[in-house]
């Protein structure tokens, strides 16, 4: 894989309940709404579950995701193709934490920050 090793850990406060955050991260219909401009595979199940493999695209760059853990407060995905690494999400009442590590030519910290801001905006509209 071409690129550089990057790692980013971000935790933000978010005005949302544990349940709203959980649904926003694990339900594919909701993911599609706030992950823009990232696009997700068609035909995904309603909820992400362990063992699920799907693709997303940022412009022409494809990223393969394999769900390793999908729990009540944790989501961990192994990444390949456009990013070789992993992405972990943890959440609770009023907070979300994202940890992203991998080799990529994409600016991972910038993309992660943008995604967290989009998530915050999305869940605040659902209260």
N, C-alpha and C positions, 0 to 999 in steps of 0.2 A: 504494500500500500504506500502510495506517495503521500507526503504531507509531513506534518510535525506532530509530536505528541503534545496534547493539550489536556488540561484538567481544569474544571471549574466547579465550585461549590457555592450555591446561593441559597439563602433562606430568607423568606419575606413574610411579613405579617399580611394577612388577607382577611377582609371582613366577610367571612363565610363559615358556616358550620362544617364540622367533620364530614357529614353526609353529603353536602353540596360539593365539597372538594373531591370526595371519593367518586361521586357520580361523574364529575367533570373530567377526571383522569382515567376512569375505567370504562366508560360507556362510549362506544365508537361514534355515535351520532353527535354527542357533545364534544368529543375530541375534534371532529371535523369543523365544528363551529369556531372554536377558539384557536386552533393551530394554524389558521391561515397566515401566511401564504403556503404553508406546507400542505401537500395533498396526500391522502391516504388511499390504500388499495380499496377497490370496490369489493363488495361481497363479504365484508368483515362481519363477524357475529356481533350481536347487540353489546356484549360485554367482553372485555379482554380477559383472557384466562391463561393459566400456565400452559406452556407448550404452543400457543398460537404464534404463527409466523405471518408477518404482513410487511408490506413495503410502504414507504412514504417518499415523496419527491419534493425537493427544494429546487425549483426551476428544473433543469435537466438532470440534476444529481439524484440518483436513487439511493435510499438507505433501507437496508433490510433490518427488521426488528424481530427478535425472538423473545417472547415473554417468558422470563425465567421464574418470576414471582409476581403474583397478583393477589394481594391480601387486602385486609380492611384498612390498613394505613401505609402500605408499601407497594410500589410497582418497580420491578427491575427488569430491564430489557438488554439483551446482548445485541450489539449493532455490528453490521458488516456492510460492505460496499463503500458508500461515500464516507462513512465513519467506521473505523474498526475499533470497537471499544464497548462501553456500556453506559446506560443511563438509568439512574435510580431516582425515584420520587418517594418522599416520605411526607406525611401530613397529619395534622391534628386540628383541634378546635382553634381556628384563627391563624394558622400558619401552614406554609408549604416549604419544603426543602428539596432542592434538585442538585444532583451530583452527576456530572458528565465527564467521562474520561475517554480519550481515544486518539487515534492517529487520523488526521484529516487535513485536507487543504481548505476546508470551510472554517470560518472564524467561529469556533464553538461557543466561546464566552458571549459574543454578541448575539448569536442565535438563541442561546439559553436565556439571556436577559430579556430579549424581546418576547420569547414564549411565556415567561413568567409574568410580564406586564400584561400580555393578552389574556392569560388565565385570570389574573386579578380583575381585569376589566369585565371579563365574562361572568365570573361568579358574583361580582357586586351587582350586576343586573338581574340576578336570579333570587336575590334576597326578598 
